[in-house]
Amino acid sequence: MVVGMHRSGTSAVTGGLGALGFGTPHPDDRMDENESNPDHWESVSINRFDERLLALLGGSWEAPPDLPANWENATALHQVSDFGSVVTVAYRDPGPLVWKDPRLCLVLPYWRRVLPPPLAAVLVWRSPLAVARSLHRRDGMHLADGVALWERYNRCALEHLVGVDTYVCRYETVLDDPRGEFTRVADWLSSLPQFSPHASQWQLEPAIATIAGGADRTPEVDPDPDDELLLAQHRELITRLSALGGGHQSLGPTPLMSESSWTTALIAARRGNRTRELDRLESERNSLEAELKEKQRALEQLYGSTIWRISKPLRSLASLIRS
């Protein structure tokens, strides 16, 4: 699993692992390229599945829900869909697989419950301001909201990966030294029992070339690393992530301060905005359905009217003339 916040370089790392020799989502089920990313290496089916999970929990990728304890065991979540059929649509060939969806940061407990072990992860993180600026360029998202999402996603990732074999890397490091960092990633993966039998067939040079030659993958240096948007909790998270760089055979707990109240409030506001928008769309849908029913009743009355029956020959003649 490649785990990381949106706009954090997970696509580049996943593409590199695909070139190395890991199976990626089938082309029929792979997200289309777009202006902001030439290839996401993401399964459309799994993305939709994860977004449904978040919706059932009261949120979305851009307005994450507050997750209660043991939420992954809720019966309702396991009635969303047959996860096995979703995975089968995405991956159709045997062998080691790589898959990524930034929502994994949030919904990983569900997948850890249903997927057979052993699992391994590469956690990719990026400067919070670089992530926020990228979200602003792509989605018009306010920088403050982008930093808040960065904090929530990375906190959840560290919490949910405890006990999972995990390699932690910073995207800026991958870009600065793709050969060195990706070689270390490949060496670490080859040391894991589930992957070691396949390591002799791995293609390191194509993997490095995939990362080094990717479009729009220029390192971004924060012009204002001490920006007022970064709070003590954000700086602590950066420090912890930096200290975790490298491979961990079973990632341990990461002690952190509580999430900043600023982040909690901003995300709650985003959920509120989302709820209001959904309510507006629901009201609009109900109005359109009522209008449609009214028009259907009017049409049924017309079809049953005397005028409609009397005018049938005229309509038939008009149809013949048009043909």
N, C-alpha and C positions, 0 to 999 in steps of 0.2 A: 504494500500500500504506500502510495506517495501522499503524505498528509501535509496540509499547509493552507494558510489563508488565501483567499482569492488574490490574484495579481502578485503572487509571491514567488513565481518561478517554478511552480509545480509542473506546468506543461513542459518546460524545457527538460527538467529532470526525468519526467516520465518518458519523453521522446528519446532521451539518451538511454534509458533502461530498455526501451523497446528495441533500439538499435543494437544494444548489447546482446540481446537474445531472449528477453522476456516477451511473452505474448501480450499484445495490446488488444483493445476492443475491435471486434470485426468491423470492417469498413462500412457495412450496411447499418451499423448501430453507432457509428462514431459521430460526435458532434461536428457540424460543418465548420469550416474555417470562416473567420470574419476579419474585419479590418484590425481589430485589437489583438488578434492571435491567429497565426497561420495554421496551427493545429493544437487543439486542446488535449487530444489523446483521451477524451472522456466518452463514456458510454451514455447515450441519450436515455436508454432504458433505466440505468442505475441512477442517473441524475433525477429523472422524474420520480423514481421510487423514493429517493432520499428527500426530495422536496415534499412529497406526500407525507412522509414521516414528520417533517417539520411542521406542515400545516395541521396535522392531527394534534401536535403538541402546542399549537397556538402561535406559530411564527412562520418564518421563511428564511432563506439564506441571508437576506439583507436586514431582517428584523428577527434575530434568533430568539427562540422561546426561552423562558426560565425553566430549566429542566429539574423536575423533582427527583428525589432519590429513587433509584431502581426503576426509572421510567421505562427502561428497555425491556422490562418483564411484563409490561401491561398487555393484557390480552388483546385489546383493540388494535394495537400496533401490528400484531402478528396476523391480523385479518385484512391488512391493507392490500396485500398481494402475495402471490407465491414467489418468494424471493429467489427460489431455485430456478424458476422459469426465467426470471429477469436476468440472472447471471448467465444462464445458458444462451440467451439471446446475445449477450455481450461477448461471451468467450466461447468459441466453438472448437478450439484446438486444445489438445492436452499439453502438459508441460508447465513450467513456472510462468505465472501471470503477474502483470503489473497493472494496477488500476488506481485511478485518482479521481477524486471529486472533492473540492474544497469543503463541501458539507460534511465530509468525514470527520473534520475537527469536532463537529457537533454531535453527529449520530454514530460515531464509532462504537459506543457501547452496544448498540443494536447488532452491528455486524460482528463484533467479537462474540456475541451470544449465539449467532446462527451459523457462522462460518466454521468449518473444521480447522483445528490448529494443525501445524504451527503457522503463525502469522509473523510477518516481519514488516517493518515500516522504515521509510525515509522521511523524516520530518524536515521540511524546507521552510525557512523563515526569511523575512526581508525587513529592512528598515520600515518602521511604521509610517513615517512620512512619505517614503517612496510608494508604499502601498496606497496610502490615502490619495496621493497625487494621481496615481494610475486610475483609481476608482473615480476620481473627479473628472479625468479626461474621458474615460469610457462612459460613465453613467451620469456625470454631473453631480455626483455626491459631494456634500460638504466635507471639507478636510476633517473637521471634528468628528463627523460620523464615521469616516474612514478609519481614523485612529481608534475610535471606540470599538468598531468591529474587529480591528487588528488585535486589540487586547482580549476581547471575548474569545475569538477563534484560537489564539495561541494559548491562552489559559486552558481552554477546554482540551486542546490537543495534548498538552503536557499531562493533564489529569487523566485523560482517557487512554494514553499510551503506557501508563504504569504497568509493568509486567510484560510488555511487548518488546522483543528485540528491535532496537531502533537506532538508526544512524541519523544524527542531527547535523544539518549543514545550513549555512547562511547563503542565500542566493548570490549576494555580492561576491562571496568567496568563489562560488562556482563560476561566475563570469570572469573574475580576475585570473583564476588559475584552473580552467576547465580540465586540463590534463591531470594535474596533481590531485584535485579534489575528486574527480570522477574515478580515478584509479583507486583512491582510498575507499570510495563507496563500493566499487566492484570487488576489491580485496576483502572488505568486510562481509559483503553478501556471500562470497565464495567460502567464507569460514563457517557459515551456518549449515547445519546438516542437510536441510531440505534443498539447498541450492548447490552444494559442493559437487554432486555428481554431474551437474550441467556446466560447471565453470570452464571446463576444457574447450567447450564449443562457443564460448562467449567471444564477441567481436569488440574489443576495446576501442580500436581506432575509429570505426564508424560511430560508436557511441560518443566519443569525444568530439568528432566532427559535427555530429548533430547538435550538440550544445554550442560549440564555438561558432557554428555557421548559422544559427537560428536568427530569424528576422527580429528586429526591435528588441535585441537583448544586450543593449549597451548598459554598462554599470551606471547607476544613477547615484551621484553623491549629493547628500543633503546639504544645500547651501546654508541651512540654519539648523544644525543638529540640536541646538538648545532652544528650539522653538517653544513658545509658551504652551503649545498644544500638548506637549509631553509632560506628564505628571510623574510623581515619584514612583507610582505603580508601573508606569510604562518603562521607566528607566530600569527599575528592578527586573522587569521581565526581559528586557534586552540583555542585562548582565547575566541572568540565569541561562538564557538561550545560548549566549556566547560561550559560557562556561561548559555547556553540555556538548559542544562541538565534537563530532566523532562518533564511533560506534559503541553501543551499549547492549550487551546480551542480557536483556531484561532491564528496561529503563526503570529507574527508581523514582520515588516521589520527589517533587520539586517544591520546597517550601517557598511560599509567596505571601505577600500581603494580600488582604482581601481586595477584590476588584474595586477599582475606583468608583465612587458614587457618581462621578461624572459620566463614566461609561454606562453604568447601570441605568441612569436617568435617560441618556440619549437613546439607548436601545429600546427602553420602555416607550419613549415617545415615538420611535419608528414603528413599533408594534401598534401603538394607538392610531397612528396615521394609516397604517395598513388596514386595521379593522374598520376605520371610517370609510376608506376607499372600497373595501369589500361590501360594506353596508350600502354604500351609494350604488354600486354595481348591482347588488341584489334588488334594491328598490327599482332600479331602471329595468332590470329583467322582468320583475313582477308587472311593471307598467306595460311593457311590450307584450307580455303574455296576455294580459287583460285586453289590450287593444286587438291582438290577434284573434282572441276568442270572440270579441264583438264583431269583427269583420267576418269571421266564419259563420256566425249566426245570421248576419245580414245576407251572406251569400246563400245560405241554406233557404232563407225566406224567399230570395229571388228565384232560386231553382224550383221552389214549390208554388210560385205565383202563376196566375192565369196568363199574365202577359208573357212570361217565359214560354209557356206551352203554346200559346197562339203564335208567337214569333219564331217557332222552330223552323217552319219551311223557309222563312226569310233568311235565317241564319245559315241554313244548308245551302241556299242559293248563293249567298255571299261567300261561303267557303269554296264553292265550285268556281266562282269568278276569280277569287284570289289564286286558286291553284292553276 
